[in-house]
Amino acid sequence: MTTLIPRKPYTEDELARLYPQELELQLVQILLRHGERSPVSPRFQNAGLRPYWPYCNSARQITSVVMATTDWAKWDQLKYRRRLETFGMDDGPVIASGPNGEFDAICQPGELTDKGRETTLALGQRLRHLYVDQLRFMPRLIADSDMIYLRATPLPRALESVQQAFWGLYPPSARTADFPTPTIITRTPADETLYPNDGNCRRFAHISRAFAQRAAERWNDTEDMQYLSKLFSKWMPGNGKVAVDAHPRLSGIMDTINSTDAHGAETKLPKEFYDPKARAIIDKIGVEEWYAGYAESSEYRMLGIGALMGDISARIIGSVERNGNDGLIEIGGDDGDLGHGRGGETDIKFALSGCHDTTLAAILTSLGAFDGETWPPFTSHIAVELFRRKAWTAPSTAASRTSASDEQWKKQNDAKAQSWWQALFSGSAKNAVERSPPGAEGIARKSLTQLTDKQRQQLKEYYVRIRYNDKVMQVPGCKAAGKHLDGDTTFCTLEAFKAIVDKYVPKNWKHACASNVDAPSFPEKPEPAGYE
């Protein structure tokens, strides 16, 4: 519920089952929740919790880009130490301090803490162990990041978490000396779809409030809520009852509990807040309040997470079509060179997107794959993996993959790749598969029903699998015959996966956000998630 305790790396037997020898991994998209942070709002000071936390040592050594001269081409860096100022007793300015009088390393509300940097760095290292060391899907050494798509929401904690994870995936020792500046994609808040954007989607805000109100009506007068009030009311404003829609909201109480539980003894709440039964109740109600809409309403799915799922699906199809729609266009080289990687890359192989708990749960619930799960802990991640059926017989164990030389393995496993490092290992780029020019219009943004038979044929022999915190997830619509890899229903055929996602990808997200604002919030009948 708070800090993720990752499982041990997959064993050789597990790898053999999870990555069948008849399939070749082609594209991996990782969506990661940011690491541990301070609370987004200070709460429960009346319970002894200090509003300022001394867990952000990055504030001691912040670096900003400054213009060195009036020549815009010449830049320098300014390093400085940040201190926070606040109101004193007489409204005069004072420097904010931590529980023991600390002035430095004080966190802003919602800021990624030292612990959050540690866990996201460790996530990157785990991803490296799996995809580089065990599977040899990615190279050990890179000269540029053109095969890697990096993206983050506008919130600094998401950007910093992606940076930490990338550092763990490819530390300096795994990059060449002349490694160029990587590209990280961001959006303005008005255009952001990497989280459910109720602040800039009016219709989604309307229906999400309706589902939240329904949760309040269902739970506020229950024995479970009475149990919470018995524990926490003494610290609520005016000793009021705990409720889904109280002040603070139940989700706000959960935020403070989770944030404090992840950090030191100096910033802990009274022990009642960590009562196991209470936390289970809060988690259950919080998951229903925030995510039930994705399981019940196609419109909720479309407005809340459909645009992002459209991007994920489009990158998958772009990888199949090899036309730049896999993300290559966005991460291309310098101005005027979009879509042409510095190192000659012609495919995205790996994507890292820094996002939030609401992103991960929305993705899984919209696919019908979040049933029975708890609130995503800090540094949780989803791996969306694209596989292609191989035309050759691979070694049957991870050990044999490891024992083979890089050159032998690359020759066998990457016949169709064109990147510089793959060409290096194979000794020739002769077998490279031709691809369309970057940015070519393809089928990525077309629904399955709009495709011709020839276009649908391109999707054959491809499969999509979802892992959440290293646990394989089941999309219910992929269980049917012909919708999955023989013998394993968790490998959706690409056709089935695309058909499921197409159902809630908006044609025009901003238009949909501004439409039907006053229409009923709930569907006339249930619209289950995870099916075509």
CORLIN-V184357 format. One record per backbone hydrogen bond with DSSP energy under -0.5 kcal/mol. CO is the residue of the C=O (numbers start at 1). NH is the residue of the N-H. E is the energy in kcal/mol with one decimal. If there is no record, write none. Layout:
# CORLIN-V184357
CO NH E
CO NH E
This chain:
# CORLIN-V184357
2 4 -0.5
2 378 -2.9
4 6 -0.8
11 15 -2.7
12 16 -2.1
13 17 -1.6
14 18 -3.1
15 19 -2.7
20 23 -1.8
22 390 -3.1
24 388 -2.7
27 386 -3.0
28 30 -0.5
28 351 -2.1
29 31 -0.5
29 384 -3.0
30 32 -0.5
30 353 -2.5
31 382 -2.6
32 355 -3.1
34 379 -2.3
36 113 -2.2
39 110 -1.5
44 47 -1.2
44 49 -1.6
45 48 -1.7
48 50 -0.5
53 55 -0.6
53 107 -2.8
55 114 -3.1
56 59 -2.0
57 60 -1.7
58 61 -1.6
59 82 -3.2
62 80 -2.8
64 78 -3.0
66 68 -0.5
66 76 -3.1
70 72 -0.8
71 74 -2.3
73 75 -0.6
74 68 -1.4
74 69 -0.8
76 66 -2.6
77 79 -0.5
78 64 -2.7
80 62 -2.2
84 96 -2.9
86 94 -2.5
88 91 -1.6
92 88 -3.0
94 86 -3.3
98 101 -2.0
102 98 -1.9
105 56 -2.6
108 111 -1.8
111 38 -1.8
113 117 -2.2
114 118 -2.1
115 119 -2.4
116 120 -1.9
117 121 -2.0
118 122 -2.1
119 123 -1.8
120 124 -2.0
121 125 -1.9
122 126 -2.2
123 127 -2.6
124 128 -2.1
125 129 -2.2
126 130 -2.1
127 131 -2.9
128 132 -2.1
128 133 -2.1
129 134 -2.3
130 135 -2.8
131 137 -1.8
131 138 -2.3
142 176 -2.1
143 180 -0.7
145 148 -2.0
147 349 -2.7
147 350 -1.9
148 150 -0.6
149 352 -3.1
150 185 -3.0
151 354 -2.8
155 158 -1.5
155 159 -1.6
156 160 -3.0
157 161 -1.4
158 162 -2.0
159 163 -2.2
160 164 -2.3
161 165 -2.5
162 166 -2.8
163 167 -2.1
164 168 -1.9
165 169 -2.3
166 170 -3.2
171 174 -2.6
172 175 -1.6
174 142 -2.3
176 179 -1.7
183 150 -0.5
185 152 -2.1
188 191 -1.4
188 192 -0.6
189 192 -0.8
195 197 -0.6
196 198 -1.4
197 200 -1.1
201 205 -2.4
202 206 -2.0
203 207 -2.3
204 208 -2.7
205 209 -1.8
206 210 -1.4
207 211 -2.1
208 212 -2.1
209 213 -2.6
210 214 -2.2
211 215 -1.9
212 216 -2.0
213 217 -2.5
214 218 -2.0
215 219 -2.1
216 220 -2.6
219 222 -1.8
222 226 -1.8
223 227 -2.1
224 228 -1.7
225 229 -2.5
226 230 -2.2
227 231 -1.3
228 232 -2.8
229 233 -2.4
232 235 -2.4
232 236 -0.5
233 236 -1.3
236 239 -2.5
237 240 -1.3
243 246 -1.3
243 250 -0.7
244 250 -1.0
247 237 -0.6
249 253 -2.0
250 254 -2.3
251 255 -1.9
252 256 -2.0
253 257 -2.5
254 258 -2.8
255 259 -2.4
256 260 -2.5
257 261 -2.4
258 262 -1.1
260 263 -1.6
264 267 -1.5
265 268 -0.9
270 273 -1.9
271 274 -1.6
272 275 -1.5
275 279 -2.4
276 280 -2.1
277 281 -2.1
278 282 -2.6
279 283 -2.5
280 284 -2.3
281 285 -2.5
282 286 -2.7
283 287 -2.6
284 288 -1.6
285 289 -2.9
286 290 -2.4
287 291 -2.2
288 292 -1.7
291 294 -1.0
291 295 -0.8
292 295 -0.7
292 296 -1.2
293 297 -2.4
295 529 -0.8
296 527 -1.9
297 301 -2.0
298 302 -2.6
299 303 -2.7
300 304 -2.5
301 305 -2.2
301 306 -1.7
302 307 -0.7
305 309 -2.4
306 310 -2.1
307 311 -1.7
308 312 -2.5
309 313 -2.6
310 314 -2.4
311 315 -2.2
312 316 -1.7
313 317 -2.6
314 318 -3.0
315 319 -1.8
316 320 -1.6
317 321 -3.0
318 322 -2.3
318 323 -1.0
321 436 -0.5
322 436 -1.0
323 439 -1.7
323 440 -0.8
324 327 -1.2
324 329 -1.6
327 331 -1.5
328 339 -0.7
329 332 -1.0
329 339 -0.6
334 337 -2.4
337 333 -1.1
337 340 -2.1
339 341 -0.5
340 333 -1.2
341 344 -1.5
345 341 -1.0
349 28 -1.9
350 149 -2.8
351 30 -3.2
352 151 -2.2
353 32 -2.7
353 355 -0.6
354 153 -1.4
355 34 -1.5
356 359 -0.7
356 360 -1.9
357 361 -2.3
358 362 -1.2
359 363 -2.5
360 364 -2.3
361 365 -2.6
362 366 -2.4
363 367 -1.0
364 369 -3.2
365 368 -1.6
366 530 -1.0
370 373 -1.9
377 380 -1.4
378 4 -1.0
380 33 -3.1
381 469 -2.5
382 31 -2.5
382 384 -0.5
383 385 -0.7
383 467 -2.4
384 29 -2.4
385 465 -2.3
386 26 -3.2
386 27 -1.3
387 463 -2.3
388 24 -3.2
392 394 -0.6
397 401 -1.5
398 402 -2.4
399 403 -2.4
400 404 -1.4
405 409 -2.7
406 410 -2.7
407 411 -2.1
408 412 -1.9
409 413 -3.0
410 414 -2.1
414 417 -1.5
416 433 -1.2
419 423 -2.5
420 424 -1.9
421 425 -2.1
422 426 -2.3
423 427 -1.7
429 432 -1.7
437 440 -1.9
443 446 -1.5
447 450 -1.6
448 451 -1.2
452 456 -2.7
453 457 -1.7
454 458 -0.8
455 458 -0.8
456 459 -1.4
457 460 -1.2
459 462 -1.1
461 389 -2.7
462 494 -2.4
463 387 -3.1
464 492 -2.4
465 385 -2.8
466 473 -2.8
467 383 -3.1
467 469 -0.5
468 471 -1.6
471 468 -3.2
473 475 -0.5
474 476 -0.7
475 478 -2.0
476 479 -1.7
480 483 -2.0
483 493 -2.3
485 488 -2.4
488 485 -0.7
488 491 -1.3
490 492 -1.0
491 485 -1.9
492 464 -2.7
493 497 -2.7
494 498 -2.7
495 499 -2.3
496 500 -2.2
497 501 -2.4
498 502 -3.1
499 503 -0.9
501 504 -2.0
502 505 -0.9
504 506 -0.6
508 512 -2.5
509 513 -2.4
510 514 -1.2
512 515 -0.9
513 203 -2.3
516 519 -1.5
530 477 -1.9
